[in-house]
Amino acid sequence: MKQFRVENLTSIYGEKVLFDDLSFLISSGDRVGLVGVNGSGKTTLLNALSGKHPADKGMITTQNDFRIGYLEQEPNLDGHLTVLDAVYAGDQPVFKTVRAYQEALDNFSLHPEDQKAADRFEKAQAAMDRDDAWTIESQIKTILTQLHLTDLKAEVAKLSGGQKKRVGMAQVLIQEPDLLILDEPTNHLDFDSIDWLEQYLAKYKGALLTVTHDRYFLDRVTNRIFELSFGKLYEYEGNYQDYLEGKSQRQADEALAEHKREKKYEQEKIWMNKSARARTTKQKGREKAFARLEESMGQVKVDDDIELSLGQSRLGKKVMQLEHATLSFGDKLIFKDLSLLLGQRDRLGITGPNGVGKSSLLNVLAGRLPLTDGVYEIGQTVKIGYYTQVTEDIPDDKRVVEYLTDVASTIQDENGQAISAKDLLEQFLFPSFMHGTLVRKLSGGERRRLYLLKILMQAPNVLLLDEPTNDLDIGTLTVLEAFLERFAGTVVTVSHDRYFLDSVADFGYYLAGNGGVDRYNGSFSDYLTDVVLPKEEKPSAKPAAVQPSTEKASEKNKNRKLTYKEKQEWATIEDEIAQLEAAVDDLNQAMAENGSNYEKVVQLQADLEEKEGQLDAKMTRWEELSEIVEGQS
């Protein structure tokens, strides 16, 4: 069993001690979730553990061959590379073998009569055999497919931030390191990809350390929780629910211990205030004990709950209404003939795969995007607070308190009492010493929290929340959920966070793409399990890539190696399968678009059957070649 030992790790940022004297042990099979409020130092700790930015003090001990894979929130990838090349750009020896083989193959294809090119190709093949690298590309393609990255030749520079995150994830997963460190891995993933990742990690042989706001993910993946709080690390056995129980008990024990110290302190203080002549030199030890007790008072710290007590504008009965609404961008249909009526205290969730237009629907409701067809009406009393995915530009040289006082120096809470911007900041976990802090010194999560606070200060009666769980810590989300439960207005939320949707939405719309919109009532998790995942789950085209078969190869192929011709076939068959799969998808799409053209559909059906037959034949051949490759290992 491999182990990752951390001793006395300390990191200081400016005058702030992010963590102090941390010691812990992570072993193979551990699934650790790291939680803590924004700005507590979680990312700094991950950077220190990965070796990217070593801590100021402390020691990390591992075996010599111990390997770490680190998925950052924003992976550092070469923008000039293609998706597939970016994955291969990792430092693992097997990647170097594959790159050398591909170069040799390309050179040999261009110069088949060149003996040097042929010799180089033969050596590259031998290295592939030696490193068992023939299935690497298959594994990479399978992982990328599960993460919805199908254009392997796309240039990284042209990808969205979410797509780059998935490329980075594929790169670290394929390396199968001894310790896999994942920073917010479920951000930008569709539900079927999250489901696949949860299953993948459940079978992972190494250790996992992850930072995530996804509480269902923590429940299903982790068996230990580390909480980073006020520079100290607290360890809990079990998943997220076990952590909540354990933390509650810890805080109760600490409160009881603090209460006992306070009583003892008051008793000893009375004794200390007596005349010095009433004490003898033998009682000097008691005086020293009192000094230590006095020093320890007030040392117990807890993460305060954020109490959102804010007023809001009056909201009439009519809020928002869509009648036979259609939205499209060129040939891309977002939704068609959609009718929706929102009233007071309605809680609507909007979700679906990436890129289907969820934010576009929210922009229609915000009045920022006109419909292609249909009618949109909004009530006269509606005052919208729109929390967008992208935080508005905040000047780096602006101070935290100035950002809020630009809105108002005081506001009214839900009871009509005046509350100052400074008091509001403290309620929102910005202590007084941070009020004068320049915005550029805030973490990404702290900026998002400040941005949310500014929106709520404006007393909206309709809240539009676009992916509110991204970059907010779990503590903030928990209190935001409680606030939304009390909120007397209307809430519309776009989110991929299953836990958050279950907490804040009473009904929802699932945008499936190509104009498809499905309404659900009640728990989104139930709808996801019963409807969405069964539709999205498809048999893997290359199951042996991620989970190599443990069955013995058939007698026919046992102890046999690929011939030269078969190696060439094996090198290209994955791409041929991918092309056929894409052709089948295109034909299915064409049939759906030409449903009223009988003659066209008949021709398309014939083409589809032909392509499916070719695909079946290729898949059968892939299995035969895969069996031979496995038999060599």
VOMISE-627430 format. One record per residue (C-alpha): residue in three letters; x, y, z. Coordinates in steps of 0.2 Angstrom, whole numbers, plus 5000, padded with zeros to 4 digits. Layout:
ALAXYZ;...
END
This chain:
MET500050005000;LYS500750174995;GLN500650325007;PHE500650505006;ARG501250585023;VAL501150765027;GLU502050835043;ASN501951015050;LEU501351095034;THR501251285036;SER500751425023;ILE500751615025;TYR499951735013;GLY500451915017;GLU500051935035;LYS498751795035;VAL499151615040;LEU498151505028;PHE498551345037;ASP499751305052;ASP500651145057;LEU499551025047;SER499950835048;PHE498950695040;LEU499150535030;ILE498350475014;SER498450295009;SER497950204993;GLY496050184993;ASP495650345003;ARG494350454995;VAL494650625004;GLY493450775002;LEU494250945007;VAL492951075012;GLY493051245020;VAL492451425017;ASN493151525002;GLY494751605006;SER495251475019;GLY496651405009;LYS496051255000;THR496751284983;THR498451344992;LEU498451175001;LEU498151084985;ASN499551174976;ALA500751134991;LEU500250954991;SER500450934972;GLY502151024972;LYS501651164961;HIS501851294975;PRO502751214990;ALA502251275007;ASP503251395018;LYS503651255031;GLY503351075033;MET503750905025;ILE502950785013;THR503550605012;THR503150474999;GLN503950324990;ASN505150364977;ASP504050304963;PHE502450394970;ARG501550494956;ILE500350634958;GLY499050694946;TYR498350864949;LEU496750944940;GLU496751124943;GLN495151234942;GLU495951304926;PRO497151184918;ASN498751244910;LEU498651174892;ASP499551224876;GLY498351314866;HIS499151264850;LEU498851084852;THR497350974847;VAL496250894861;LEU497050724858;ASP498850794857;ALA498550894873;VAL498150744883;TYR499650654876;ALA500750804881;GLY500850734899;ASP502450684906;GLN502050494909;PRO503350374900;VAL501950284891;PHE501450454883;LYS503150474877;THR503150304869;VAL501450334860;ARG502150504854;ALA503650414847;TYR502650284839;GLN501450404830;GLU502950504823;ALA503750344817;LEU502050294809;ASP501850454801;ASN503650454794;PHE503450274788;SER501850314779;LEU502650454770;HIS504250354765;PRO503750174765;GLU505350124754;ASP506550214767;GLN507350074777;LYS507850194791;ALA505950244792;ALA505450054792;ASP506750014806;ARG506250164816;PHE504450104815;GLU504849924820;LYS505749994835;ALA504250104840;GLN503149954838;ALA504249854850;ALA504149994862;MET502249994861;ASP502249814865;ARG503449834879;ASP502449974888;ASP500749894884;ALA500350054876;TRP499149994862;THR497550024872;ILE498050194878;GLU497250294864;SER495750184865;GLN495650234884;ILE495950414880;LYS494550424867;THR493350334879;ILE493650454893;LEU493550604881;THR491850534874;GLN491150514892;LEU491650694895;HIS490750744879;LEU492350794869;THR492150714852;ASP493150824841;LEU494850764845;LYS495650874832;ALA494951034839;GLU496251164844;VAL496351194863;ALA496451384861;LYS494751374853;LEU493951274867;SER492851354881;GLY493451354898;GLY492351204903;GLN493051104888;LYS494751144893;LYS494351084911;ARG493750914903;VAL495350894893;GLY496350924909;MET495350794918;ALA495650664904;GLN497450694905;VAL497550664924;LEU496350514924;ILE497250424910;GLN498950434920;GLU498150334934;PRO499250414947;ASP499450354965;LEU498650514972;LEU497350604961;ILE496950784966;LEU495450854958;ASP494951044961;GLU493051064957;PRO492950914945;THR491050924942;ASN491051104936;HIS490551114918;LEU490150924917;ASP488450854911;PHE487450744922;ASP487950584913;SER489750634914;ILE489650664933;ASP488750494935;TRP490150414925;LEU491550504935;GLU490750444951;GLN490750264945;TYR492550284938;LEU493250344955;ALA492350214964;LYS493450084955;TYR495050194956;LYS496450094964;GLY497450244970;ALA497050384982;LEU495850534979;LEU495850714986;THR494550824979;VAL493851004983;THR492051014977;HIS490451104981;ASP489450964975;ARG488750884990;TYR487950734982;PHE489650704974;LEU490550704991;ASP489150584998;ARG489450454984;VAL491350464982;THR492150504998;ASN492550405013;ARG493550535023;ILE493250725025;PHE494550855029;GLU493951025035;LEU495051175034;SER494551305046;PHE495451455054;GLY497151375048;LYS496751205057;LEU496351035049;TYR494950935056;GLU494750755050;TYR493150655049;GLU492850475044;GLY491450445031;ASN490550545018;TYR489750715018;GLN488250675029;ASP489450585041;TYR490450745041;LEU488950855046;GLU488550745061;GLY490450745066;LYS490650925064;SER489050965074;GLN489650845088;ARG491450925088;GLN490751105090;ALA489551055104;ASP491050975113;GLU492151125110;ALA490751245116;LEU490551135132;ALA492451135135;GLU492451325132;HIS491051345145;LYS491951245158;ARG493551355155;GLU492551515157;LYS491851455174;LYS493551395180;TYR494251565174;GLU493051665184;GLN493451565199;GLU495251585197;LYS495151765193;ILE494251795210;TRP495751705219;MET497051805209;ASN496151965214;LYS496451935232;SER497852015241;ALA499551955236;ARG499951925255;ALA498551795255;ARG499551685243;THR501151595247;THR502651555236;LYS501951375235;GLN500551445225;LYS501651515211;GLY501151355200;ARG499351405202;GLU499751585196;LYS500651515181;ALA499151395177;PHE497951545178;ALA499051635165;ARG498951485153;LEU497051475156;GLU496851665152;GLU497951645136;SER496851505130;MET495151595133;GLY494251635116;GLN495351525106;VAL493951415100;LYS493351475083;VAL491951415073;ASP491351455055;ASP489851575058;ASP488351545048;ILE487951685036;GLU486251765041;LEU485451845026;SER484151965033;LEU483752075019;GLY482152175013;GLN481352164996;SER480252264985;ARG478352224984;LEU477852104971;GLY476152094963;LYS475251934957;LYS475851944939;VAL477751904938;MET478251834921;GLN477351744907;LEU477951664891;GLU476651624877;HIS477051504863;ALA478851564864;THR480251514852;LEU482051554853;SER483351504840;PHE485051564834;GLY485151534815;ASP484951344813;LYS485051314832;LEU483351294840;ILE483451324859;PHE481551304863;LYS479951304853;ASP478151354857;LEU478551364876;SER477251424887;LEU477651474905;LEU476751564919;LEU477751614935;GLY476851684950;GLN477351744968;ARG478451624977;ASP478751504962;ARG480351414963;LEU480851354945;GLY482451254941;ILE483151254923;THR484451124919;GLY485151014905;PRO486750974896;ASN488051104892;GLY487751214877;VAL485851184875;GLY485351364879;LYS484951374898;SER485751544900;SER484851604885;LEU483151564892;LEU483651654908;ASN484251804898;VAL482451804889;LEU481651814907;ALA482851954912;GLY482352054896;ARG484152044889;LEU483651934874;PRO482151954862;LEU481151804857;THR481251734839;ASP479351714840;GLY477951724854;VAL477551834868;TYR478551884884;GLU477651984897;ILE478352044914;GLY477352114929;GLN477552304933;THR478152274950;VAL479552154946;LYS481252204951;ILE482552084945;GLY484152034954;TYR485151934941;TYR486651834947;THR487551794931;GLN488951664928;VAL490251794925;THR490551914939;GLU490452094934;ASP492052194932;ILE492652254949;PRO494152374949;ASP495552294957;ASP496052454967;LYS494252464974;ARG494052424992;VAL492852294998;VAL491752415008;GLU491752534993;TYR491052404981;LEU489452394992;THR489352584997;ASP489152614979;VAL487452534980;ALA487052614997;SER487852645014;THR486352575023;ILE484852465018;GLN483352395027;ASP483252215033;GLU481652105032;ASN481052185048;GLY481252365042;GLN482752395053;ALA484252495046;ILE485852395043;SER487452465037;ALA488552405023;LYS489952365036;ASP488752265047;LEU488152175031;LEU489952125026;GLU490252045043;GLN488651945042;PHE489251885025;LEU490951825032;PHE491951975028;PRO492652025045;SER493052205049;PHE494952195045;MET494452145027;HIS493352295024;GLY494752395018;THR495552255008;LEU495852284989;VAL494752184978;ARG496252114969;LYS496752024985;LEU495151924986;SER495051744981;GLY493851694966;GLY492551634979;GLU492651784989;ARG492351894974;ARG490851794969;ARG490151804987;LEU490351994987;TYR489552004970;LEU488051904977;LEU487952014992;LYS487852174981;ILE486352094971;LEU485452054986;MET485752224994;GLN484752294979;ALA483152224987;PRO482552124971;ASN480852024972;VAL481351914958;LEU483051824958;LEU483751744943;LEU485251634947;ASP486451574934;GLU487551424940;PRO487551504958;THR488451354965;ASN490051384955;ASP491451454965;LEU490451474981;ASP490851364996;ILE489651245004;GLY489351355019;THR488751495009;LEU487651384998;THR486851315014;VAL486351485020;LEU485851545003;GLU484651395002;ALA483951445019;PHE483751625013;LEU482851564997;GLU481651465007;ARG481151625017;PHE481251735002;ALA479451794998;GLY479851834979;THR480051724964;VAL481651624961;VAL482251554944;THR483851444945;VAL484951384931;SER486051244939;HIS486951084937;ASP487051054955;ARG485850914960;TYR485850954978;PHE485551134976;LEU484051104963;ASP483250984975;SER483351114989;VAL482751264980;ALA481651214965;ASP479851144966;PHE479751114948;GLY480851134933;TYR481251124914;TYR482551004907;LEU483251074891;ALA483850924881;GLY484451014865;ASN483751044848;GLY482251134855;GLY481750984867;VAL481051044883;ASP480350934897;ARG479450984912;TYR479650894929;ASN478850914946;GLY479650884963;SER481450824966;PHE482650844951;SER483650694958;ASP482150584955;TYR481950644938;LEU483750624934;THR483750444939;ASP482150394932;VAL482150494915;VAL483750584910;LEU485150454914;PRO484250304906;LYS484050404890;GLU485850464890;GLU486750304895;LYS487350214880;PRO488450054879;SER490250104877;ALA490950074860;LYS492550014868;PRO492149944885;ALA493849854886;ALA494750024885;VAL494350084903;GLN493949914911;PRO495049784902;SER494249614901;THR494849484914;GLU494249334904;LYS495549234895;ALA495849264876;SER495149124865;GLU496148974861;LYS496249044843;ASN497149204848;LYS498049144864;ASN499849184864;ARG499749254846;LYS500449434842;LEU499749554829;THR500449534812;TYR501149694803;LYS499549714794;GLU498449694809;LYS499549824818;GLN499149944805;GLU497349904806;TRP497349914825;ALA498150094823;THR496750164813;ILE495150064818;GLU494750174832;ASP494650324821;GLU493550224808;ILE492350174822;ALA492250354828;GLN491850414810;LEU490550284808;GLU489750324824;ALA489750514819;ALA488950464802;VAL487550364811;ASP487250514823;ASP487150634808;LEU485950514799;ASN484750494814;GLN484750684815;ALA484350704797;MET482950584798;ALA482250684813;GLU482350844803;ASN481550774787;GLY480050674796;SER478750744784;ASN479750704768;TYR479350524765;GLU480550494750;LYS481950574759;VAL481650474775;VAL481650314765;GLN483350354757;LEU484050404774;GLN483450244782;ALA484350144769;ASP485950244772;LEU485750224790;GLU485550034789;GLU487150024778;LYS488150124790;GLU487550034805;GLY488049864797;GLN489749934793;LEU489949994811;ASP489449824818;ALA490749744807;LYS492049864813;MET491549834831;THR491649644829;ARG493449664821;TRP493949784835;GLU493449654848;GLU494549524839;LEU496049634838;SER495849684856;GLU495749504861;ILE497449474853;VAL498249634861;GLU497549584878;GLY498249404876;GLN500049474874;SER499949564891;
END
